[in-house]
Amino acid sequence: MTDPGRAARRRALLAASGYGAVVTLTDLLTPRMRYAYVHRITAAIMHGPLPVLSSTAAMASPRAGAESPEPIARITCAPATDGLDVGGIGSVIEMLAGGLPSAGVRPVVVCRGDGVRAARLRTAGIEVRPVATAGEAAAALRDVDVVALHSAPGYLEEAAVDSGLPLVIAMHNTEIHFTRGRWATFRALLHRAAVGVAVSETVRDFHARHVPAEDVPRMRVVENGAPEAPPATGAERAAARDALSGVLGVPLGDDVVFVCLARYDSQKNVAGTVASFLHALDTRLTGARFVYAGDPSDWVELRRADAIRRSSPHAGRVHLLGSSDARTLLLAADAFLLNSFFEGWAVAATEAAATGLPLVLSDVGGGAELVAFDPARSVLVPNATGEAAAVSDARVASARRHSRRQSNRDALADALAVTAHRVRADPVRRVPPGIRSGIADMVQGHAAAMTHAFGIRDVGADLGTRADPGTRADENGG
């Protein structure tokens, strides 16, 4: 008699191969074609409901320095960005906007469109100016002193340059999808800017490879932070765990729960992470579960990960959720796992550390720094594409073709097993001291860049080098 479970796993394996073929073909296209057309088409075809974990308690707004009287603002700065509700940049903007007044900088957020985060900022007393055209962008910048560009759309960048205002350029990621034209634009912006702010050493090194040597000294590192989570009681953690158990439909018991909060996107290596976690369960990891939660920006990535999951006898120990409440998931979890191909500085990982969770991270921007905050419990594993600062679209495409057997899967399996053992031996959560001061250091670093840009006005001024402590906002582990 045929084992129905084995037959189902074979069908899932065939489905995973089919989705893998789609991935291979899609990766032959330009990034613009993939994101502008293919992802929209596959979303229309593959879209479906995903389980969601809702909040079990109210979460404090991520404001920094709100408990202290705010000094009179010396300058007005416009953090300018794309949509606030997608990705980690919106979270960084929200934290900066909440904290900058305490550093004497009045923020006026300029962004593409409106949304939930914009409404929350207004409720907190922060002015937000949504813009959709170059004309609207120019009008929004007329009464500010400095513009800080955070991956802003082209028309906003052009308006900032045309304004003649001092510029700060924030570098949030290792931008592997930049075309030659986009790199030319970035080089011109950096040369025009007073300061370039990279969120990690990896991001700074990556961009330094693409700009003239004379402009590299303009770059300084200001590490991302995250608000320390309000202390949770045992009852709150139990409630979160019960809620997660209800959504998953399984009792969690003493299982060690690894969680990842990220978009379903090729950058995040969802399929490879699922395959490597299943490999760990096959070889050395016991009594553990993996919960991935996020918004699907790439439905092929999601469907492929799910097919890989279903092809394993351990399918019931890997769970794929939609965008869920971050605090509830982090309270329910025992450890945080992020095996991305590239990051600038993962805000979600920083938020996890701020709740006292140990981290298992691939070597991406900010990965080594975050693990160094808590080296006794957190683990850094090699990047599946190779050197983090040398990541490229071609290297990511190659690693995606080998999602079921990526080069770092054994190292990741070892890290998962070690982390599970540590959690069982000592389940007490501890927030690393460096995480506690991270958001304040981030705010001060960006405020210093904005104030410096306003003060010098001469965009050709020599800003020193990385060795100059005045250009480093992370000297004390921020």
C-alpha positions as CSV (number, residue, x, y, z in Angstrom):
1,M,0.0,0.0,0.0
2,T,1.3,3.4,-0.9
3,D,2.1,5.7,2.0
4,P,-0.2,8.8,1.4
5,G,2.2,11.0,3.3
6,R,5.2,10.0,1.2
7,A,3.1,10.6,-2.0
8,A,2.2,14.0,-0.8
9,R,5.8,14.8,0.0
10,R,6.8,13.8,-3.5
11,R,4.2,16.0,-5.0
12,A,5.4,18.9,-2.9
13,L,9.0,18.2,-4.0
14,L,7.8,18.4,-7.6
15,A,6.0,21.7,-6.8
16,A,9.2,23.1,-5.2
17,S,11.2,22.1,-8.3
18,G,8.6,23.9,-10.5
19,Y,8.7,27.1,-8.4
20,G,12.5,26.8,-8.5
21,A,12.4,26.8,-12.3
22,V,10.3,30.0,-12.1
23,V,12.8,31.5,-9.8
24,T,15.7,30.7,-12.1
25,L,13.9,32.1,-15.2
26,T,12.8,35.2,-13.2
27,D,16.3,35.9,-12.0
28,L,17.4,36.2,-15.7
29,L,15.3,39.3,-15.9
30,T,16.4,42.7,-14.8
31,P,15.4,43.7,-11.2
32,R,13.1,46.3,-12.6
33,M,11.3,43.7,-14.6
34,R,11.0,41.4,-11.7
35,Y,9.7,43.9,-9.2
36,A,7.5,46.0,-11.6
37,Y,5.9,43.2,-13.6
38,V,6.7,39.6,-12.5
39,H,5.9,40.1,-8.9
40,R,2.6,41.8,-9.7
41,I,1.6,39.0,-12.1
42,T,2.5,36.2,-9.7
43,A,0.8,38.0,-6.8
44,A,-2.4,38.1,-8.9
45,I,-2.1,34.3,-9.7
46,M,-0.8,32.9,-6.4
47,H,-2.3,35.3,-3.8
48,G,-4.1,33.6,-1.0
49,P,-4.9,34.0,2.7
50,L,-2.2,33.4,5.4
51,P,-2.7,32.8,9.1
52,V,-2.1,36.0,11.2
53,L,-1.1,36.4,14.8
54,S,-2.8,39.5,16.3
55,S,-1.7,41.5,19.3
56,T,-2.4,40.2,22.8
57,A,-1.5,43.6,24.4
58,A,-1.0,47.2,23.5
59,M,2.5,48.2,22.4
60,A,4.2,51.4,23.3
61,S,4.9,53.9,20.5
62,P,8.6,53.8,19.5
63,R,9.5,57.3,20.5
64,A,13.0,58.2,21.8
65,G,13.6,60.8,24.5
66,A,9.9,61.6,24.9
67,E,10.3,61.5,28.7
68,S,12.7,64.5,28.7
69,P,11.8,68.1,28.0
70,E,12.5,68.9,24.4
71,P,15.0,71.8,23.8
72,I,14.2,74.5,21.4
73,A,14.9,73.3,17.8
74,R,18.0,74.8,16.3
75,I,17.2,73.5,12.8
76,T,14.4,72.0,10.8
77,C,15.3,68.8,8.9
78,A,13.2,66.9,6.3
79,P,13.8,63.2,6.5
80,A,12.6,62.3,2.9
81,T,11.7,58.8,1.9
82,D,9.4,56.5,0.0
83,G,6.4,54.9,1.5
84,L,6.6,54.7,5.3
85,D,4.7,51.4,5.7
86,V,7.1,49.1,3.7
87,G,10.3,47.7,5.1
88,G,12.6,48.8,7.9
89,I,13.3,52.3,6.6
90,G,9.9,53.5,7.7
91,S,10.6,52.2,11.2
92,V,13.9,54.0,11.3
93,I,12.2,57.3,10.1
94,E,9.6,56.9,12.9
95,M,12.2,56.4,15.6
96,L,14.2,59.3,14.3
97,A,11.2,61.6,14.1
98,G,10.3,60.8,17.7
99,G,13.8,61.4,19.0
100,L,15.2,64.3,16.9
101,P,13.4,67.0,18.9
102,S,15.3,66.0,22.0
103,A,18.5,66.6,20.0
104,G,17.4,70.1,18.9
105,V,16.2,69.1,15.5
106,R,12.6,69.7,14.3
107,P,11.6,66.9,11.9
108,V,9.3,67.3,9.0
109,V,8.8,64.0,7.4
110,V,8.4,64.1,3.6
111,C,7.3,60.9,2.0
112,R,5.5,59.2,-0.9
113,G,1.8,58.8,0.0
114,D,0.1,58.5,3.4
115,G,-0.5,55.5,5.6
116,V,-0.7,53.9,9.0
117,R,2.8,55.1,10.2
118,A,2.2,58.6,8.9
119,A,-1.0,58.8,10.9
120,R,0.8,57.5,14.0
121,L,3.5,60.2,13.6
122,R,0.9,62.9,13.4
123,T,-0.8,61.6,16.5
124,A,2.7,61.9,18.2
125,G,2.9,65.5,17.1
126,I,5.2,65.0,14.1
127,E,4.4,66.9,10.9
128,V,4.2,64.6,7.9
129,R,4.0,65.9,4.3
130,P,2.9,63.3,1.7
131,V,4.1,64.2,-1.8
132,A,3.4,62.6,-5.2
133,T,5.1,64.9,-7.7
134,A,8.2,67.0,-8.1
135,G,6.2,70.2,-7.6
136,E,4.7,68.9,-4.4
137,A,8.1,67.8,-3.2
138,A,9.6,71.2,-3.9
139,A,6.8,72.9,-2.0
140,A,7.3,70.6,0.9
141,L,11.0,71.5,1.2
142,R,10.6,75.3,1.1
143,D,10.7,76.0,4.8
144,V,13.3,73.5,6.0
145,D,17.0,73.9,6.7
146,V,18.4,70.4,5.8
147,V,17.2,67.5,3.7
148,A,18.1,63.9,4.7
149,L,17.4,61.5,1.9
150,H,16.5,57.9,3.0
151,S,16.0,55.9,-0.2
152,A,13.7,58.6,-1.5
153,P,11.9,58.4,-4.9
154,G,13.7,60.1,-7.8
155,Y,11.4,63.2,-7.9
156,L,12.1,63.8,-4.3
157,E,15.8,63.5,-4.8
158,E,15.6,66.0,-7.7
159,A,13.6,68.4,-5.6
160,A,16.2,68.2,-2.8
161,V,19.0,68.9,-5.2
162,D,17.2,71.8,-6.9
163,S,16.4,73.3,-3.5
164,G,20.0,74.1,-2.9
165,L,19.6,72.9,0.7
166,P,22.4,71.1,2.6
167,L,22.0,67.3,2.0
168,V,22.5,64.2,4.1
169,I,22.4,60.9,2.3
170,A,21.4,57.8,4.3
171,M,22.6,54.4,3.0
172,H,20.3,51.7,4.4
173,N,21.3,48.6,2.4
174,T,23.8,46.9,0.2
175,E,22.1,48.0,-3.0
176,I,22.7,45.1,-5.3
177,H,19.9,46.1,-7.7
178,F,21.4,49.5,-8.5
179,T,21.9,49.9,-12.3
180,R,24.8,51.9,-13.7
181,G,22.6,54.9,-14.1
182,R,21.4,54.6,-10.5
183,W,25.0,54.4,-9.3
184,A,25.8,57.5,-11.3
185,T,22.9,59.3,-9.6
186,F,24.1,58.1,-6.2
187,R,27.7,59.3,-6.8
188,A,26.4,62.7,-7.8
189,L,24.2,62.9,-4.8
190,L,27.0,61.9,-2.4
191,H,29.4,64.4,-4.0
192,R,26.7,67.1,-3.6
193,A,25.9,66.1,0.0
194,A,27.6,67.2,3.1
195,V,27.4,63.9,4.8
196,G,26.7,60.3,3.9
197,V,25.3,58.1,6.7
198,A,25.7,54.3,6.5
199,V,23.7,52.1,8.9
200,S,26.6,49.6,9.2
201,E,30.2,49.1,8.4
202,T,29.2,46.5,5.7
203,V,26.9,49.1,4.0
204,R,29.7,51.7,4.1
205,D,32.3,49.3,2.7
206,F,29.8,48.2,-0.1
207,H,29.1,51.8,-1.2
208,A,32.8,52.7,-0.9
209,R,33.5,50.3,-3.7
210,H,31.2,52.2,-6.0
211,V,32.2,55.8,-5.5
212,P,35.4,57.9,-6.1
213,A,37.9,57.7,-3.4
214,E,37.7,61.4,-2.8
215,D,34.1,61.1,-1.6
216,V,34.5,58.1,0.7
217,P,35.5,60.3,3.7
218,R,32.0,61.8,3.5
219,M,30.6,58.6,4.8
220,R,30.2,57.9,8.5
221,V,28.6,55.0,10.3
222,V,25.5,55.5,12.4
223,E,24.1,52.1,13.5
224,N,20.4,51.5,13.6
225,G,18.7,51.1,17.0
226,A,15.4,49.9,18.3
227,P,13.3,51.0,21.2
228,E,13.8,48.7,24.2
229,A,10.6,46.7,24.6
230,P,8.5,47.3,27.8
231,P,9.3,44.5,30.2
232,A,6.9,41.6,29.9
233,T,5.5,39.6,32.7
234,G,5.4,35.9,32.7
235,A,1.7,36.1,32.2
236,E,2.1,38.2,29.1
237,R,4.6,35.8,27.6
238,A,2.3,32.9,28.4
239,A,-0.6,34.7,26.8
240,A,1.5,35.4,23.7
241,R,2.6,31.8,23.5
242,D,-1.0,30.6,23.9
243,A,-2.1,32.9,21.1
244,L,0.6,31.7,18.8
245,S,-0.3,28.1,19.6
246,G,-3.9,28.8,18.7
247,V,-2.9,30.3,15.3
248,L,-0.6,27.4,14.5
249,G,-3.1,24.8,15.7
250,V,-0.5,22.9,17.7
251,P,0.6,22.8,21.4
252,L,4.0,24.5,21.8
253,G,4.8,22.9,25.1
254,D,8.6,23.0,25.7
255,D,9.4,23.4,22.0
256,V,12.1,26.0,21.3
257,V,10.4,28.5,18.9
258,F,12.6,30.3,16.4
259,V,10.9,33.3,14.8
260,C,11.7,35.5,11.8
261,L,9.9,38.8,11.0
262,A,10.5,39.8,7.4
263,R,8.9,40.2,4.0
264,Y,8.6,37.1,1.8
265,D,11.2,38.4,-0.6
266,S,14.2,37.0,-2.4
267,Q,16.5,39.2,-0.3
268,K,15.4,37.4,2.9
269,N,16.2,33.9,1.5
270,V,12.9,32.4,2.8
271,A,13.2,29.2,0.8
272,G,16.8,28.6,1.7
273,T,16.1,29.3,5.4
274,V,13.1,26.9,5.5
275,A,15.2,24.2,3.7
276,S,18.2,24.7,6.1
277,F,15.9,24.6,9.2
278,L,14.4,21.3,7.9
279,H,18.0,20.0,7.4
280,A,18.8,20.9,11.0
281,L,15.7,18.9,12.1
282,D,16.9,16.0,10.0
283,T,20.4,16.0,11.5
284,R,20.9,17.6,14.9
285,L,18.0,19.8,16.0
286,T,15.2,18.4,18.2
287,G,12.1,19.9,19.9
288,A,12.2,23.1,17.8
289,R,9.8,25.0,15.6
290,F,10.3,27.8,13.0
291,V,7.7,30.6,12.5
292,Y,8.2,33.0,9.6
293,A,5.8,36.0,9.5
294,G,5.7,38.8,7.0
295,D,4.0,40.5,4.1
296,P,4.4,38.6,0.8
297,S,6.1,40.9,-1.7
298,D,7.2,37.8,-3.8
299,W,4.6,35.1,-3.9
300,V,6.8,32.7,-5.8
301,E,9.3,32.8,-2.9
302,L,6.5,32.1,-0.5
303,R,5.0,29.2,-2.5
304,R,8.4,27.7,-3.1
305,A,9.2,27.9,0.7
306,D,5.9,26.3,1.5
307,A,6.5,23.5,-1.1
308,I,9.9,22.8,0.4
309,R,8.3,22.7,3.8
310,R,5.6,20.2,2.7
311,S,8.2,18.0,1.1
312,S,9.7,17.2,4.5
313,P,8.5,14.8,7.2
314,H,9.1,17.7,9.6
315,A,6.6,19.9,7.7
316,G,4.5,20.4,10.8
317,R,7.4,22.2,12.6
318,V,7.7,25.0,10.1
319,H,4.9,27.6,9.9
320,L,4.4,30.5,7.4
321,L,2.3,33.4,8.6
322,G,1.2,36.6,7.2
323,S,2.1,40.0,8.6
324,S,1.5,39.6,12.3
325,D,2.0,41.6,15.5
326,A,5.7,41.8,16.1
327,R,5.7,42.2,19.9
328,T,3.4,39.2,20.4
329,L,5.5,37.0,18.2
330,L,8.7,38.1,19.9
331,L,7.2,37.4,23.3
332,A,6.1,34.0,22.2
333,A,9.5,33.1,20.7
334,D,12.6,31.7,22.3
335,A,15.1,32.9,19.6
336,F,15.2,35.0,16.4
337,L,16.5,33.7,13.1
338,L,17.4,35.7,10.0
339,N,19.3,34.1,7.2
340,S,19.1,36.9,4.6
341,F,21.4,37.3,1.6
342,F,21.8,41.0,2.3
343,E,20.7,43.7,4.8
344,G,21.8,47.1,5.7
345,W,21.0,46.7,9.4
346,A,18.0,44.5,10.2
347,V,15.6,46.5,12.4
348,A,13.6,43.4,13.2
349,A,16.7,41.6,14.6
350,T,17.4,44.7,16.7
351,E,13.9,44.7,18.0
352,A,14.3,41.0,18.8
353,A,17.5,41.7,20.8
354,A,15.7,44.5,22.6
355,T,13.2,41.9,24.0
356,G,16.1,39.8,25.2
357,L,16.0,37.1,22.5
358,P,19.2,35.4,21.3
359,L,19.9,35.9,17.6
360,V,21.0,33.6,14.8
361,L,22.0,35.8,11.9
362,S,23.7,35.4,8.6
363,D,26.7,37.6,8.0
364,V,24.9,40.7,6.6
365,G,25.1,44.4,7.3
366,G,24.8,44.8,11.1
367,G,24.9,41.1,11.7
368,A,28.4,41.0,13.3
369,E,27.6,44.1,15.4
370,L,24.3,42.7,16.7
371,V,25.8,39.3,17.6
372,A,28.7,41.1,19.3
373,F,26.2,42.7,21.7
374,D,25.4,39.3,23.1
375,P,28.2,36.9,22.0
376,A,27.5,34.3,24.8
377,R,24.0,33.6,23.4
378,S,23.9,34.8,19.8
379,V,25.5,33.3,16.7
380,L,26.7,34.6,13.3
381,V,26.8,32.2,10.4
382,P,28.4,32.6,7.0
383,N,26.4,34.3,4.3
384,A,25.1,31.9,1.6
385,T,26.4,34.3,-1.1
386,G,29.9,34.7,0.3
387,E,31.4,38.0,1.6
388,A,28.7,40.3,2.8
389,A,30.2,43.5,1.4
390,A,30.7,41.8,-2.0
391,V,27.1,40.6,-2.4
392,S,25.7,41.0,-5.9
393,D,22.5,40.2,-7.9
394,A,24.4,37.3,-9.6
395,R,25.6,35.8,-6.3
396,V,22.0,36.0,-4.9
397,A,20.6,34.3,-8.0
398,S,23.2,31.5,-7.7
399,A,22.3,30.9,-4.0
400,R,18.6,30.9,-4.9
401,R,19.2,28.2,-7.4
402,H,20.6,26.1,-4.6
403,S,18.1,26.9,-1.9
404,R,17.7,23.3,-0.8
405,R,21.5,22.9,-0.3
406,Q,23.0,26.3,0.4
407,S,26.6,26.6,1.3
408,N,25.9,27.7,4.9
409,R,23.2,25.1,5.8
410,D,25.5,23.0,8.0
411,A,26.8,26.1,9.8
412,L,23.2,27.3,10.3
413,A,22.1,23.9,11.5
414,D,24.9,23.9,14.1
415,A,24.0,27.4,15.2
416,L,20.3,26.4,15.6
417,A,21.3,23.4,17.7
418,V,23.6,25.4,19.9
419,T,21.1,28.1,20.4
420,A,18.3,25.6,21.3
421,H,20.6,24.0,23.9
422,R,21.4,27.4,25.4
423,V,17.8,28.4,25.6
424,R,16.9,25.2,27.4
425,A,19.8,25.5,29.8
426,D,19.1,29.2,30.6
427,P,15.7,30.5,29.4
428,V,16.0,33.9,31.1
429,R,15.8,36.9,28.8
430,R,18.5,39.5,29.0
431,V,18.7,42.7,27.0
432,P,22.3,43.5,26.0
433,P,23.5,47.0,27.3
434,G,24.4,48.1,23.8
435,I,20.9,47.5,22.6
436,R,19.5,49.6,25.5
437,S,21.4,52.7,24.3
438,G,21.1,52.0,20.6
439,I,18.1,54.2,19.7
440,A,19.5,57.2,21.6
441,D,22.9,56.8,19.9
442,M,21.2,56.5,16.5
443,V,19.2,59.7,17.0
444,Q,22.3,61.6,18.2
445,G,24.3,60.3,15.2
446,H,21.7,61.4,12.7
447,A,21.2,64.7,14.5
448,A,25.0,65.4,14.4
449,A,25.1,64.7,10.7
450,M,22.1,67.1,10.1
451,T,23.6,69.8,12.3
452,H,27.0,69.4,10.6
453,A,25.5,69.7,7.2
454,F,23.6,72.8,8.1
455,G,26.6,74.3,9.8
456,I,29.2,73.9,7.1
457,R,27.0,74.8,4.1
458,D,30.1,74.3,1.9
459,V,29.4,70.9,0.3
460,G,33.1,70.6,-0.6
461,A,34.4,70.8,2.9
462,D,36.6,68.0,4.1
463,L,34.7,65.9,6.6
464,G,37.6,63.8,7.8
465,T,37.9,60.0,7.7
466,R,36.5,57.0,9.6
467,A,39.4,57.2,12.0
468,D,38.2,60.6,13.2
469,P,36.0,59.9,16.2
470,G,34.0,63.0,15.4
471,T,32.7,61.2,12.3
472,R,31.7,58.0,14.1
473,A,28.4,57.7,16.0
474,D,29.1,54.1,17.0
475,E,32.4,54.5,18.9
476,N,30.8,53.3,22.1
477,G,28.9,50.3,20.7
478,G,25.7,52.2,19.8
